[in-house]
């Protein structure tokens, strides 16, 4: 493992096992945050990978999770209406948020339907408030950010080669063209915003992610723009929940922890 980069890694036989483990840890994390600060502020990621996790939370953990004290933000959004099948909010709403007793006023969606996209970015930035000069371990902007990784190493809607990856001055930015389908404009939290969290967890599954995961783990202490996920650095370690296929390009030394 590269000096200065701390990753806590667990490998599971499949996405279902990884999602179950993450759900258990998420419950513990939420309860700790509520016990310490009276609330749990969580950033959700989009895509298909977290949907099984969301369904678990909406069923098995519906009664035990501290929903009343939970506040939800989004890591990114496609520039579509909330009921569009490609909407990250729409997927999270259908699979999780509409099915649990979370106060609706504590769900902060990115308004992807607004035009131009820069207006949607500006509105969400006003909700988030100013970017801290440096993440404070005792006072994070978010308690937990949950992210995925794409086959190209992107996370949220931070794609290799897009100027958004290197933006360190804004909290939210518009991305004109996504690096993978659906090829629609996106809105995304920046690296600096995602890093202003108490904890950052990655849930990644699939053989098509193996090269990207290997590249992320072998990048330098500051990461690389080639793999944007490698640049998200909270004050503490990042936690990685990988299935065996996604972890197949890593050595035992890079994994550092046993498989499950």
C-alpha positions as CSV (number, residue, x, y, z in Angstrom):
1,X,0.0,0.0,0.0
2,X,1.3,3.5,-0.9
3,X,2.6,5.4,2.1
4,X,0.2,8.1,3.4
5,X,-2.9,6.4,1.9
6,X,-4.9,4.3,4.4
7,X,-7.5,1.9,3.0
8,X,-9.5,-0.6,5.0
9,X,-10.5,-3.4,2.6
10,X,-12.8,-6.3,2.8
11,X,-13.6,-8.7,-0.1
12,X,-16.8,-10.6,-0.3
13,X,-17.9,-13.4,-2.6
14,X,-20.5,-11.3,-4.4
15,X,-22.4,-8.0,-4.4
16,X,-25.1,-9.4,-2.2
17,X,-22.7,-10.4,0.6
18,X,-20.9,-7.0,0.3
19,X,-24.2,-5.2,0.5
20,X,-25.3,-7.1,3.6
21,X,-22.0,-6.4,5.3
22,X,-22.1,-2.7,4.4
23,X,-25.7,-2.4,5.7
24,X,-24.7,-3.8,9.1
25,X,-21.8,-1.4,9.3
26,X,-23.9,1.5,8.1
27,X,-26.4,0.9,11.0
28,X,-23.5,1.1,13.4
29,X,-22.1,4.2,11.8
30,X,-25.5,5.9,11.9
31,X,-26.1,5.1,15.5
32,X,-22.7,6.4,16.5
33,X,-23.3,9.6,14.7
34,X,-26.7,10.1,16.3
35,X,-25.3,9.3,19.7
36,X,-22.5,11.8,19.3
37,X,-24.2,14.6,17.4
38,X,-27.9,13.9,17.3
39,X,-28.0,13.3,13.6
40,X,-26.6,11.2,10.8
41,X,-25.7,13.1,7.5
42,X,-25.3,10.7,4.6
43,X,-24.4,11.2,1.0
44,X,-25.8,8.6,-1.4
45,X,-24.3,7.5,-4.7
46,X,-26.2,6.7,-7.9
47,X,-26.0,3.8,-10.4
48,X,-27.1,0.2,-10.0
49,X,-24.5,-1.1,-7.5
50,X,-26.2,0.4,-4.4
51,X,-29.7,-0.7,-5.2
52,X,-29.5,-4.0,-3.3
53,X,-28.1,-2.1,-0.3
54,X,-31.1,0.3,-0.5
55,X,-33.6,-2.5,-0.7
56,X,-32.0,-4.1,2.4
57,X,-32.2,-0.9,4.3
58,X,-35.9,-0.5,3.3
59,X,-36.8,-3.9,4.5
60,X,-34.5,-5.5,7.1
61,X,-33.4,-2.2,8.6
62,X,-36.6,-0.2,8.3
63,X,-37.4,-0.4,12.0
64,X,-34.0,-0.3,13.5
65,X,-32.2,2.4,11.5
66,X,-32.4,5.9,13.0
67,X,-34.3,7.4,10.0
68,X,-35.9,10.2,12.0
69,X,-32.4,11.6,12.7
70,X,-31.0,11.0,9.2
71,X,-30.3,13.6,6.6
72,X,-29.6,12.7,3.0
73,X,-27.7,14.4,0.2
74,X,-26.6,13.1,-3.2
75,X,-23.1,12.8,-4.6
76,X,-24.3,13.4,-8.2
77,X,-27.3,13.5,-10.5
78,X,-28.1,13.2,-14.1
79,X,-29.7,16.3,-15.8
80,X,-33.1,14.6,-16.1
81,X,-36.5,15.0,-14.3
82,X,-36.8,13.2,-10.9
83,X,-39.2,10.6,-12.4
84,X,-36.9,9.8,-15.4
85,X,-35.6,6.2,-15.3
86,X,-32.0,7.6,-15.3
87,X,-32.5,9.8,-12.3
88,X,-30.3,8.9,-9.3
89,X,-32.9,10.5,-7.0
90,X,-35.7,8.5,-8.7
91,X,-33.9,5.2,-8.1
92,X,-33.1,6.0,-4.5
93,X,-36.6,7.2,-3.9
94,X,-38.2,4.1,-5.4
95,X,-35.9,1.6,-3.7
96,X,-35.3,3.3,-0.3
97,X,-36.4,6.8,0.5
98,X,-40.1,6.4,-0.1
99,X,-40.2,3.2,1.9
100,X,-38.6,4.4,5.2
101,X,-39.8,6.9,7.8
102,X,-37.2,9.6,7.0
103,X,-38.5,13.2,7.3
104,X,-39.0,14.4,3.7
105,X,-37.5,17.8,4.6
106,X,-34.2,16.0,5.3
107,X,-33.9,14.6,1.8
108,X,-32.0,17.1,-0.3
109,X,-32.1,16.2,-4.0
110,X,-30.1,17.8,-6.8
111,X,-32.6,19.4,-9.2
112,X,-31.3,17.8,-12.4
113,X,-34.3,19.1,-14.4
114,X,-33.3,22.7,-14.0
115,X,-31.8,24.5,-17.0
116,X,-29.1,25.5,-17.5
117,X,-27.3,22.8,-15.4
118,X,-25.1,25.6,-13.9
119,X,-28.2,26.9,-12.1
120,X,-28.9,23.5,-10.5
121,X,-25.3,23.4,-9.4
122,X,-25.6,26.8,-7.9
123,X,-28.8,26.0,-6.0
124,X,-27.3,22.8,-4.5
125,X,-24.1,24.7,-3.6
126,X,-26.3,27.2,-1.6
127,X,-27.9,24.3,0.3
128,X,-24.4,22.8,1.1
129,X,-22.9,26.1,2.2
130,X,-19.3,27.2,1.8
131,X,-16.5,24.8,1.3
132,X,-14.4,24.4,4.4
133,X,-10.8,25.4,4.1
134,X,-9.8,22.0,5.4
135,X,-11.8,18.9,6.6
136,X,-12.2,18.9,10.3
137,X,-12.2,15.4,11.8
138,X,-14.4,16.5,14.7
139,X,-16.8,18.6,12.6
140,X,-17.2,17.0,9.2
141,X,-19.6,18.3,6.6
142,X,-21.0,14.8,6.2
143,X,-20.8,11.8,8.5
144,X,-20.6,9.3,5.7
145,X,-20.2,9.5,1.9
146,X,-21.0,6.3,0.1
147,X,-19.5,6.1,-3.4
148,X,-19.1,3.6,-6.3
149,X,-16.4,3.3,-8.9
150,X,-16.9,3.0,-12.7
151,X,-14.8,0.9,-15.1
152,X,-12.8,4.0,-16.0
153,X,-12.1,4.9,-12.3
154,X,-14.7,7.6,-12.1
155,X,-16.7,8.2,-8.9
156,X,-19.9,10.3,-8.5
157,X,-19.9,12.1,-11.9
158,X,-16.1,12.9,-11.8
159,X,-14.8,11.4,-15.0
160,X,-11.2,11.2,-16.2
161,X,-10.3,14.1,-18.4
162,X,-13.1,16.4,-17.3
163,X,-12.2,19.7,-15.7
164,X,-14.5,18.9,-12.7
165,X,-11.9,16.4,-11.4
166,X,-9.4,19.2,-10.7
167,X,-11.9,21.8,-9.4
168,X,-10.9,22.6,-5.8
169,X,-12.9,25.9,-5.5
170,X,-16.5,24.8,-5.8
171,X,-18.8,22.4,-3.9
172,X,-20.9,21.4,-6.9
173,X,-20.2,21.6,-10.6
174,X,-21.9,20.8,-13.8
175,X,-20.4,18.2,-16.2
176,X,-21.3,18.8,-19.8
177,X,-20.9,15.2,-21.0
178,X,-20.6,12.1,-19.0
179,X,-17.7,9.7,-19.7
180,X,-20.1,6.7,-19.9
181,X,-23.8,6.1,-20.6
182,X,-26.2,7.7,-20.2
183,X,-24.4,10.5,-22.1
184,X,-26.3,13.4,-20.6
185,X,-25.0,16.4,-18.6
186,X,-24.4,15.7,-14.9
187,X,-24.2,17.5,-11.7
188,X,-21.6,16.4,-9.1
189,X,-20.1,17.2,-5.8
190,X,-16.4,17.9,-6.2
191,X,-13.4,16.0,-4.8
192,X,-13.0,18.6,-2.1
193,X,-16.7,18.3,-1.1
194,X,-16.7,14.5,-1.1
195,X,-13.5,14.6,1.0
196,X,-15.1,16.8,3.7
197,X,-16.6,13.7,5.4
198,X,-16.0,11.8,8.6
199,X,-15.9,8.6,6.5
200,X,-15.9,7.7,2.9
201,X,-16.9,4.1,1.9
202,X,-16.7,2.6,-1.6
203,X,-19.0,-0.3,-2.7
204,X,-17.7,-1.9,-5.9
205,X,-18.6,-5.0,-7.7
206,X,-17.9,-6.7,-11.1
207,X,-15.0,-7.8,-13.2
208,X,-15.2,-4.7,-15.3
209,X,-14.0,-2.7,-12.3
210,X,-10.9,-4.8,-11.6
211,X,-8.5,-2.7,-13.6
212,X,-9.8,0.6,-12.2
213,X,-9.5,-0.7,-8.6
214,X,-6.0,-1.9,-9.2
215,X,-5.1,1.5,-10.7
216,X,-6.6,3.4,-7.8
217,X,-4.8,1.3,-5.2
218,X,-1.5,1.8,-7.1
219,X,-1.8,5.6,-7.5
220,X,0.3,7.9,-5.4
221,X,-0.5,9.5,-2.1
222,X,-2.5,12.3,-3.7
223,X,-4.2,10.0,-6.2
224,X,-4.3,10.7,-10.0
225,X,-6.7,12.4,-12.3
226,X,-6.6,9.3,-14.4
227,X,-8.6,7.6,-11.7
228,X,-10.7,10.3,-10.0
229,X,-11.9,8.0,-7.2
230,X,-8.2,7.9,-6.0
231,X,-8.4,11.6,-5.2
232,X,-11.2,11.4,-2.6
233,X,-9.3,11.6,0.7
234,X,-11.2,12.2,3.9
235,X,-9.2,12.9,7.1
236,X,-9.2,9.2,8.0
237,X,-9.1,5.9,6.1
238,X,-11.4,5.0,3.3
239,X,-13.3,1.8,3.5
240,X,-13.7,-0.5,0.5
241,X,-16.4,-3.2,0.2
242,X,-15.4,-5.2,-2.9
243,X,-16.7,-8.4,-4.4
244,X,-14.1,-10.9,-5.6
245,X,-14.4,-9.9,-9.2
246,X,-13.7,-6.3,-8.5
247,X,-10.7,-7.2,-6.3
248,X,-9.3,-9.7,-8.7
249,X,-6.5,-7.4,-9.8
250,X,-5.1,-6.7,-6.3
251,X,-2.3,-8.6,-4.6
252,X,-2.7,-9.9,-1.1
253,X,-0.5,-7.1,0.2
254,X,-2.7,-4.5,-1.4
255,X,-5.8,-6.1,0.1
256,X,-4.4,-6.1,3.5
257,X,-7.4,-7.8,5.0
258,X,-8.8,-11.3,4.6
259,X,-11.6,-12.2,2.2
260,X,-15.1,-13.1,3.4
